[in-house]
Amino acid sequence: MPVKVLLADDHKHAREGIRTIVSSMADFEVVGEASSGEEALELAGTLRPDLILMDIHMPGMGGFEAVKAVKGAYPEAKIVMVTVSDEVSHLFEAIRKGAQGYLLKNLNPSAWREYLRAVALDEAPLNPEVAMAILSELSVRKTNDPAATRKDLPEIEPLTPRERDILQEVARGQTNREVASALGLSEHTVKNHLKNILQKLHLDNRVQLTRYAYERGMVETE
């Protein structure tokens, strides 16, 4: 079955350009288009897309609010933010609300296709800029609250030693293939472990996993 895609952007020409790229992928299908966050939320319920490409800036319910609303109602849907801005704080905020990643509108179509397939397969690596935003936020938090320590955070007992190894590699920005190579596993095994890790920790995506690992000192911040 093709990956069902919902487009959400208030600019008609932007939706047309995105539709052209997605339609060129045999394993993807555009099932609907929304021009606002409210419409995206409604169509997410009626169409049940696998993937939503969401613009950040829309009238009414903007992209940030729409991501939170859609993920709250339909957590299985994957959301990728689409924007002309590379402002890391904006992108990080959307990811904190549940988005799986983001794409810049000025990227070439081949980069779009490669990234969308990776997201659909839960294999999109963490962007280094987002990783830096995570570290920056943790640094600010530590500065504002020197008394805060990792002892205040929940323990990670639910994870097996193998799952901890995989989490550490993912937090370093490794793809599933790179994790598999580093740990001597198959990509299929890594993917299954990642699903279990996400379920155990009640997290949605690789960005949240990375933040979890850094907060608990599982990855060096230098």
C-alpha positions as CSV (number, residue, x, y, z in Angstrom):
1,M,0.0,0.0,0.0
2,P,1.3,3.5,-0.8
3,V,2.0,6.0,2.0
4,K,-1.0,8.2,2.2
5,V,0.0,11.9,2.4
6,L,-1.9,15.0,3.5
7,L,-0.7,18.4,2.4
8,A,-1.3,21.4,4.7
9,D,-0.3,24.8,3.4
10,D,-2.2,28.0,3.0
11,H,-0.5,28.8,-0.3
12,K,-2.0,27.1,-3.3
13,H,1.2,27.3,-5.4
14,A,3.2,25.7,-2.5
15,R,0.8,22.8,-2.3
16,E,1.0,22.4,-6.1
17,G,4.8,22.2,-5.9
18,I,4.8,19.7,-3.0
19,R,2.1,17.6,-4.7
20,T,4.3,17.4,-7.8
21,I,7.2,16.0,-5.8
22,V,5.1,13.6,-3.8
23,S,3.2,12.4,-6.8
24,S,6.5,11.5,-8.5
25,M,7.1,8.8,-5.9
26,A,5.4,5.6,-6.8
27,D,5.1,4.5,-3.2
28,F,3.4,7.7,-2.0
29,E,-0.1,9.1,-2.7
30,V,-1.5,12.5,-1.9
31,V,-5.0,11.9,-0.5
32,G,-5.9,15.4,0.5
33,E,-5.0,19.0,0.9
34,A,-5.7,21.6,3.6
35,S,-5.2,25.3,3.7
36,S,-5.3,25.8,7.4
37,G,-4.5,24.0,10.7
38,E,-8.2,23.5,11.4
39,E,-8.7,21.9,8.0
40,A,-5.7,19.7,8.5
41,L,-7.0,18.4,11.8
42,E,-10.4,17.7,10.3
43,L,-8.9,15.9,7.2
44,A,-6.6,13.9,9.5
45,G,-9.6,12.4,11.1
46,T,-11.5,11.6,7.9
47,L,-8.6,10.5,5.7
48,R,-6.3,9.0,8.3
49,P,-3.1,9.8,6.4
50,D,0.2,8.1,7.2
51,L,2.2,11.3,6.7
52,I,1.2,15.0,7.0
53,L,3.4,17.7,5.4
54,M,2.6,20.8,7.4
55,D,3.5,24.4,6.8
56,I,4.6,26.2,10.0
57,H,3.0,29.6,9.3
58,M,-0.8,29.4,8.5
59,P,-3.7,31.7,9.4
60,G,-5.9,30.7,12.3
61,M,-4.5,27.5,13.9
62,G,-0.8,27.7,12.9
63,G,1.5,24.8,12.3
64,F,2.7,24.5,15.9
65,E,-0.9,24.3,17.3
66,A,-1.9,22.0,14.5
67,V,0.9,19.5,15.2
68,K,-0.1,19.3,18.8
69,A,-3.8,18.9,18.0
70,V,-3.2,16.2,15.3
71,K,-0.7,14.2,17.4
72,G,-3.1,14.4,20.4
73,A,-6.0,13.0,18.4
74,Y,-4.1,10.7,15.9
75,P,-0.7,9.9,17.4
76,E,0.0,7.3,14.7
77,A,0.2,10.0,12.0
78,K,3.7,11.2,11.1
79,I,4.2,14.9,10.6
80,V,6.9,16.7,8.8
81,M,7.1,20.5,9.0
82,V,7.6,22.3,5.6
83,T,9.0,25.8,5.7
84,V,11.1,28.4,4.0
85,S,12.8,29.2,7.2
86,D,15.7,27.4,8.7
87,E,15.2,29.0,12.1
88,V,16.1,26.1,14.4
89,S,14.1,27.4,17.4
90,H,10.9,27.2,15.3
91,L,11.7,23.8,14.0
92,F,12.6,22.5,17.4
93,E,9.4,23.8,18.9
94,A,7.4,21.9,16.2
95,I,9.3,18.7,16.9
96,R,8.8,19.1,20.7
97,K,5.0,19.1,19.9
98,G,5.3,15.8,18.1
99,A,6.6,16.4,14.5
100,Q,9.0,13.8,13.1
101,G,11.1,16.3,11.3
102,Y,11.2,19.1,8.8
103,L,12.0,20.0,5.2
104,L,13.0,23.3,3.7
105,K,10.9,24.3,0.6
106,N,14.1,25.3,-1.3
107,L,15.6,21.8,-1.2
108,N,15.8,19.9,-4.5
109,P,13.2,17.2,-5.2
110,S,15.6,14.3,-4.8
111,A,16.4,15.4,-1.2
112,W,12.7,15.6,-0.5
113,R,12.1,12.1,-1.8
114,E,15.0,10.6,0.1
115,Y,13.9,12.3,3.3
116,L,10.2,11.4,3.0
117,R,11.0,7.7,2.4
118,A,13.3,7.8,5.5
119,V,10.5,9.3,7.6
120,A,8.0,6.8,6.4
121,L,10.4,4.0,7.4
122,D,11.2,5.6,10.7
123,E,14.8,5.9,9.6
124,A,15.3,9.7,9.3
125,P,18.4,10.6,11.2
126,L,18.5,13.6,13.6
127,N,19.5,16.8,11.9
128,P,22.7,18.2,13.6
129,E,21.1,21.6,14.0
130,V,18.2,20.1,16.0
131,A,20.7,18.2,18.1
132,M,22.5,21.5,18.9
133,A,19.2,23.0,19.8
134,I,18.5,20.2,22.3
135,L,22.0,20.7,23.9
136,S,21.5,24.5,24.0
137,E,18.1,24.1,25.8
138,L,19.6,21.7,28.3
139,S,22.5,24.1,28.9
140,V,20.2,27.0,29.5
141,R,18.1,24.9,31.9
142,K,21.2,23.8,33.9
143,T,22.3,27.5,34.1
144,N,18.9,28.7,35.3
145,D,18.6,25.8,37.8
146,P,22.0,24.7,39.0
147,A,20.4,22.4,41.6
148,A,18.8,20.3,38.8
149,T,20.5,17.0,38.4
150,R,19.9,13.8,36.5
151,K,18.9,12.2,39.8
152,D,15.6,14.0,39.4
153,L,14.8,12.2,36.2
154,P,13.1,8.8,35.9
155,E,15.4,5.9,35.7
156,I,16.0,4.0,32.5
157,E,15.5,0.5,33.8
158,P,12.8,-0.4,31.3
159,L,15.5,-0.6,28.6
160,T,17.7,-3.7,28.0
161,P,21.4,-3.2,27.6
162,R,21.0,-3.7,23.8
163,E,18.3,-1.1,23.7
164,R,20.5,1.3,25.5
165,D,23.3,0.7,23.0
166,I,20.9,1.5,20.2
167,L,19.5,4.6,21.9
168,Q,23.0,5.9,22.3
169,E,23.8,5.4,18.6
170,V,20.5,7.1,17.6
171,A,21.2,10.0,19.9
172,R,24.5,10.5,18.0
173,G,22.6,11.0,14.8
174,Q,23.1,7.6,13.3
175,T,20.8,6.1,10.7
176,N,19.3,2.7,11.2
177,R,21.9,1.3,8.7
178,E,24.8,2.9,10.6
179,V,23.4,1.7,13.9
180,A,23.2,-1.8,12.5
181,S,26.7,-1.7,11.2
182,A,28.1,-0.3,14.5
183,L,26.4,-3.0,16.6
184,G,26.6,-5.9,14.2
185,L,22.8,-6.2,13.8
186,S,20.4,-6.2,10.8
187,E,18.5,-3.1,9.9
188,H,15.3,-5.0,10.6
189,T,16.4,-5.8,14.1
190,V,17.4,-2.2,14.8
191,K,14.0,-1.0,13.6
192,N,12.2,-3.5,15.8
193,H,14.3,-2.4,18.8
194,L,13.5,1.3,18.1
195,K,9.8,0.6,18.1
196,N,10.1,-1.1,21.4
197,I,12.2,1.7,22.9
198,L,9.7,4.3,21.8
199,Q,6.8,2.3,23.3
200,K,8.6,1.7,26.6
201,L,9.6,5.4,27.0
202,H,6.3,6.7,25.7
203,L,8.0,8.9,23.1
204,D,7.1,9.7,19.5
205,N,10.3,10.2,17.5
206,R,14.1,10.2,17.3
207,V,14.4,13.8,18.4
208,Q,12.6,13.0,21.6
209,L,14.8,9.9,22.1
210,T,17.9,12.1,21.6
211,R,16.7,14.6,24.2
212,Y,16.0,11.7,26.6
213,A,19.5,10.3,26.1
214,Y,21.2,13.6,26.6
215,E,19.2,14.5,29.7
216,R,20.2,11.3,31.3
217,G,23.9,11.6,30.5
218,M,23.8,8.6,28.1
219,V,25.7,10.6,25.4
220,E,28.6,13.0,26.0
221,T,27.6,16.6,25.3
222,E,31.0,17.9,24.3
